[in-house]
Amino acid sequence: MPHPNSETSAAWFGLSPRRILLLLGLALASFALVACADDNGDGDDGLDGLNGDSSPTVPTPSTGNGDATTPSPTVTATSPSGGQGGGATGGDTIQVEMIDIDYSENEIMATAGEELTIEFENTGALEHTFTITEIDADVPEEFQTDEYDLDVMLQAGESDTLTFTPNEAGEFEYWCTVPGHREAGMVGTLTVEEGD
């Protein structure tokens, strides 16, 4: 005779460990949310997003058309698939983080004939470079090599600032020269537009 809970047991154990943990996590989160909302009822339970009743305030995601009344959360990509483009323009100072294995900015805009300053910080655990093989630009000598027209190399935890002036319009790939990093997706594009 089968165990009275055999069907339930079979369904439960048919789930992968990851799904079981996800279900348990959701159940615990729901319990904690309800417990906090009903804790003291005075409207100030120390948690942002709860307005004193049992319903939390949840921001509405932005649709990208400007109609949203609540700003959507900012997410910074740190995966090897590529960070979000910064869209910085010539004459600006921008920050570029070197992350294992990615750049915080995968698209940089500049204008021919205008200075661009990039403040680099290697927040990863590995050595990284920001390298452009060929570009017509006024680049300080310490950021040039025999092999590359622009080459910034930083050990883990280091930072440096590069100010240079691109002289021609075009698209220039920047990449990390550490073996395997370019192949893993540590690349980006510097787009230089025509100046006035």
N, C-alpha and C positions, 0 to 999 in steps of 0.2 A: 504494500500500500504506500503510495507516495506521501511524502511529508506535506502537511496542509499548506505550507508556504512555499512549496517547490516551484510553482510558476513565478511567484514574486522573486524568489531567490535566483531563479534562472535569468529573469529579466535584469535584476540588479547586477549579477555577476557577468552578464553579457556586455556590460558597459566597460569601456576602457578605463584604466586608472585615472587618466587625465579628465575624462568626463565625470567620473565620480567625484574627483576633487573640485571640479567646476561647480557641480550641483551642490556639494556641501558648502562651498564658499558662498554661493548665491543665497543658500538658506541662512547661513550665519549672518551675512550682510543684511538680509531682510529683517531678521530678528533684531539685530543691533539697531537698525534704523527705527523700527517700531518702538523698541525699548527706550531709545533716546527721546523720541517724540513724545512719549507718554510719561517721561520721567518726572517732571515737576510742573508742567502745564503753565508756567509763568511767562512763557514766551522767550526766555533767555536761558537756553540750556547749554550755551557755550559752543554750539556748532553753527558755523555759517551755513546758510542754505535752508535752515529750518525756521519757520516763521511763527512758532508757538503752538500751532495746531499740529495735527498728525500728518500733514502733507508737506513734504519737502519742496523747496523752490528749485526747479531744475531749469538751467538756461536753455533757451531755444537755439539750436544750431543755425548759423548764418547760411543763407542760401546763395550768397554771392551776388544777389541782385540789389543789395542796399536796403531791402525792406525789413530785415530782421531788427528787432528792438533790443535784443540782448546779444552782446558780443559772444562769438564762439570761442572756445578755448584755443590757445596757441599750442601747437604740437611741433616740437623740433625733432626732425628725423636724424637718427644717428646710426642708421643701419647702412650696410655696404651698398644698398640699392641707390643711395644718393640723397643728399640733403636738399633742403628747400632753397631755391634760388633767391639771392638777396637783391638782385636788380640794382646794385649800386651804380651810380653814374660818375663820369669823370669829374675831377675837382673835389670829390668826396673823400672822407676817411671811412673805411669800412673795417669790420672785424671778421677775420676768417679763423675758425677753430679747425685744427687738424685733429680728427677723431679716429679711433681705430674702427674701421678703415674707411674714412669718408672725410669730406670737407663740409663745414656748416653752410658754405655758399657754393653752389654748383653752377651758378650763372652770375657773372659780373659784367656790368656794362661800363664802358668808358668812352671818352671822346678823343679823337686824334688831336694832338697838340695841347691837351689839358693834363695837368698832373693828377695822378691817382695815388692815394696812400692806402696801403693795406697793413693793418695791425694783425700779426699772426700770433696764435697761441697753440701750442701742441698740448692738448689735454689728454691725449692718449697715453698708452703705456709703451708705445713703440716709436722709433725714429720715423719722421715723415719729411717729405719735401713738397714744395710748390714749385713746379718746373714747367717752363715753356721752352720748347726746343729752339724754335726760330721766331723772332719778332723784331720788327724795326722799332726800337724804343730806346730812349735815354734811360739806362739802368745803371745805378751805382756799381762800380767795379767789384765790390765785395759780394754782389749777387749775380755775378757772371762767371762762367767757366769756359774752358776751351770747347766743351761739348754742347753747352746750353747757353742761350742768350739771356735767360732769367732763371735763377736757381736759388731758392730759399730752403735751407736745411735746418731742421730743429730736432733736438733730442727731446725725449719725453719731459714735459714740464717747462720747457723753454719757451720764450716769446721773442719776437723781433718785429721791426717796422720797416717796410719797404715803401719808398716814394719814387715813382718813375713816371715818365711821359711817353705814351705810345705815339708813334709818328705816322702810322698808316692805319686805315680802316680795314676791318676783316674780322674773322673768327679765329681764335687761337686756343687750342686745347692746353689746359694745364693739368698736370698729373703728378703722382708720387712715384719717384724713381726707385724706391725700395722694392726689391724683387717680390712679385706677386701682388703688390698693392694696386697697381693700375688694372690688372686683370680682375681683381676683386671689386672694382668699381670706384676707386679713388681717382676720379677725373672730374673735370669741369670745363666750362667754356668762358673765355674772356671775349666779349664782343665789343669791338671798337668801332664807333660810328664816325662818319665824316664830321670834321669840325666846321665852324662857320667860315 
